[in-house]
Amino acid sequence: MTIDTLPAVSTQPALTFHHFPTRHQAVIWRNWGLVPTMRLAALLGATEAQVFRCAAELGLPAPVTVSRRWLDRSYITLIRNNWHLLPYRQLLLLLDWTAARLDFVLREEDFLWYKLGSLKPACDEVRYRELTPEEQAATERVKQTVRTYFPTLPAEFASYVPFDFLDRWEIAEPRHSEPPSTNRRRDPFEIKFLYSYSAGYGDALLGQTADPYPESLLREYARHGINGIWLQAILYTLHPLEKAPAFSTGAAERIANLRALVSKAGRHGIGVYLYLNEPRQMPAEFFEAYPDWRGVQSQAPGEEHLYAMCTSSPGVRAYLEEACQQIFTQVPGLAGVFTITMSENLSNCHSRNYGAGCPRCGTRPPPEIVAEVNTAIARGVHRAAPAAKVIAYTWAWAKEWQLQAIDLLPEKIDVMCVSEWGLPIAVGGVKGEVIDYSISCPGPSAASRACWDRARRNGLKAVAKVQLNCSWECATLPYLPVPYLVKEHLDNLTQAGVSGLMLSWTLGGYPGGNFALLSSTPEELALEKFGTETAPAVCAAWKQFSNAFREFPFHLEVLYLGPQNLGPANLLFDRPTGYRATMTGFPYDDIDAWRATYPPLVFEEQLRRLSEEWQTGLRLLPGIEEDTPAVTAANLRELTAVATAAWCHFKSSHLQFKFNRLRNAADPAAAPELQAILDAEIVIAVTLYNLAKKDTRIGFEASNHYLYTPNDLVEKVLSCAVQSKVRR
């Protein structure tokens, strides 16, 4: 594979970042401390000395130590930071990757191509050059801005250690060798599994130089009663394809690593579950070896070369069954699998409603297709491991036929639903319904209850997928301190007779936070962590946060496209960018996408109410006195930091929406308000920077890596400062 075979470059020009006098300065800034200086110099056609000098002129410390973890664990951060700066050739130099690896990551790394907007902006090559006198003067202003707002930045750059939460899971909470409390109630859920907080989403079983499942993390999960972890498994990467072995390179290493993971997790009483989104869409050349397997062609931008494997082909179903049997034979002790059969991936001819284009599937109803896929997988799994769980996840099953599909499932399959799928809501007077990823709107829904009831009637067990620590309502924090909402949801699920919980998608797996509510009430948790004198005030703040969060303007498109996950790190632009917001990737300034079905002023008002009521909760948190016990003081500092970071995200989202609405209106009378927003955004960005530099969990989410770093928050201040100067 070559650069020419990567997804085509768009004709839409890349964004210009006017707060940097030149593009090569933007490249150096965005990658400083993340990529070796020698590599930056090589791709810019400069010497290391020139790059060091350029960084110092911008106010960055030079030289700087680069943590290997950026390259091993945060390559998506690098891709995103440079998506509008570097063309493919220079991006590959920056990553030190082949075109084939970039293609695989774009296709298989949790919809990364979609998160990047399904387009590569048109970028010219960036080369180092000497500055003009005007650029030198502008660069000096950048440096002075950095010194003004971040006077200790050089020292903080050196002390910031990305991913250091891997070495100290409980930042403030005391460590325990026994369960947190002997008087906690036993929770009613048989299985409780989640995604590792520290695992990337890609090829997690091949070539790992950083352990995505460290012993300390597994120990913390077990301490909270969590008995399962899950990871994505792509069958063709684990089970060699006889006629197309090139697609299965590394299968033996992956199987060996999977065996080791099962053994390690088992020592902590934790089972390993594989997520199967099968069969995968494949490029046209694959079907030269398997012509009878080819199904419908993808119609998504940049994916025209991909086709579904047609599950109406007996060969495809036989492959699913054989692959599952062989994997579970080679890896004894695997706890099970869960399947998604109707996702954004083209996993069967009906999965994107393309079924009419397939001569075999066009005449067959979708419930037959999804039941057939689940049956083939279950046969393979249970032939090798009769006790292993097979969980059919109903994500995106149509309400018109989901009960029929459940009726077609074989024995020994559990049925998992998003707890709140289809839950009716009315936020700010706007009616809608929840699809997924809600903490602000506790489930379960009537639709999910109906599916669980049908499953139990058929002798199948019911499992709920939930988010307890965080969701795409704000994913870049370890947890949201809204325990009263979480407990309400858990109590509802207990009453619904659910026997198992999937506790998170890729986000929300932090080993702490709200997970203690699986076996405690908020009051019990507050008493344990904060003591008798402080617990009542903490509970009052928790109640306020929980009530405030009900004001979140929930809609799945808001979650995917809004600015709340980047928060203050999302840049403000003095004129419309013309770019559309992307799924959990780039919000840009696309406020019509942000608000989904909410009228502009209603959406803005809900964000204002959320942030102001949340701030009221912050004021209720007790201070730390000289005689405050050490553990209580540490827990209060941690809670205050996380709650303040959440406020920064919510308040900045409100201000960003208002800024872009006023900017788009082009009303000269709005100039004072726009200036006030720029000033407020600077204060919020500095506030979040001071939190993030001390707590490396802030800004991180497993499938997106670091959505922002402290240096991105400094860049936000630079951007606002430049606009302020122009406006004044």
HELIX and SHEET records of a PDB file:
HELIX    1   1 ILE A    3  THR A    5  5                                   3    
HELIX    2   2 ARG A   23  ASN A   31  1                                   9    
HELIX    3   3 THR A   37  LEU A   44  1                                   8    
HELIX    4   4 GLU A   48  GLU A   57  1                                  10    
HELIX    5   5 ARG A   68  ARG A   73  1                                   6    
HELIX    6   6 TYR A   75  ASN A   82  1                                   8    
HELIX    7   7 TYR A   88  LEU A   95  1                                   8    
HELIX    8   8 ALA A   99  GLU A  108  1                                  10    
HELIX    9   9 LEU A  112  LYS A  115  1                                   4    
HELIX   10  10 PRO A  133  TYR A  149  1                                  17    
HELIX   11  11 LEU A  153  SER A  159  1                                   7    
HELIX   12  12 ASP A  164  LEU A  166  5                                   3    
HELIX   13  13 GLU A  215  ARG A  223  1                                   9    
HELIX   14  14 LEU A  235  LEU A  238  1                                   4    
HELIX   15  15 PRO A  245  SER A  248  5                                   4    
HELIX   16  16 ALA A  251  GLY A  266  1                                  16    
HELIX   17  17 PHE A  286  ALA A  289  1                                   4    
HELIX   18  18 PRO A  291  TRP A  293  5                                   3    
HELIX   19  19 PRO A  314  GLN A  330  1                                  17    
HELIX   20  20 GLY A  355  GLY A  357  5                                   3    
HELIX   21  21 PRO A  366  ALA A  384  1                                  19    
HELIX   22  22 GLN A  402  LEU A  408  1                                   7    
HELIX   23  23 ALA A  446  ARG A  457  1                                  12    
HELIX   24  24 PRO A  483  GLN A  495  1                                  13    
HELIX   25  25 GLY A  513  LEU A  518  5                                   6    
HELIX   26  26 PRO A  522  PHE A  549  1                                  28    
HELIX   27  27 LEU A  556  LEU A  561  1                                   6    
HELIX   28  28 GLY A  567  ALA A  569  5                                   3    
HELIX   29  29 ILE A  591  ARG A  595  1                                   5    
HELIX   30  30 PRO A  600  LEU A  620  1                                  21    
HELIX   31  31 ALA A  630  ALA A  665  1                                  36    
HELIX   32  32 PRO A  668  ALA A  670  5                                   3    
HELIX   33  33 ALA A  671  ALA A  692  1                                  22    
HELIX   34  34 PRO A  710  ARG A  727  1                                  18    
SHEET    1   A 2 VAL A   9  PRO A  13  0                                        
SHEET    2   A 2 LYS A 120  ALA A 122  1                                        
SHEET    1   B 9 ILE A 191  TYR A 195  0                                        
SHEET    2   B 9 GLY A 228  GLN A 232  1                                        
SHEET    3   B 9 GLY A 271  LEU A 276  1                                        
SHEET    4   B 9 GLY A 336  ILE A 340  1                                        
SHEET    5   B 9 LYS A 389  TYR A 393  1                                        
SHEET    6   B 9 ILE A 413  VAL A 418  1                                        
SHEET    7   B 9 ALA A 462  LYS A 465  1                                        
SHEET    8   B 9 GLY A 500  MET A 502  1                                        
SHEET    9   B 9 ILE A 191  TYR A 195  1                                        
SHEET    1   C 3 MET A 282  PRO A 283  0                                        
SHEET    2   C 3 LEU A 306  MET A 309 -1                                        
SHEET    3   C 3 ARG A 294  GLN A 297 -1                                        
SHEET    1   D 2 PRO A 424  VAL A 427  0                                        
SHEET    2   D 2 VAL A 430  GLU A 433 -1                                        
SHEET    1   E 2 PHE A 700  GLU A 701  0                                        
SHEET    2   E 2 HIS A 705  TYR A 706 -1                                        
END                                                                             
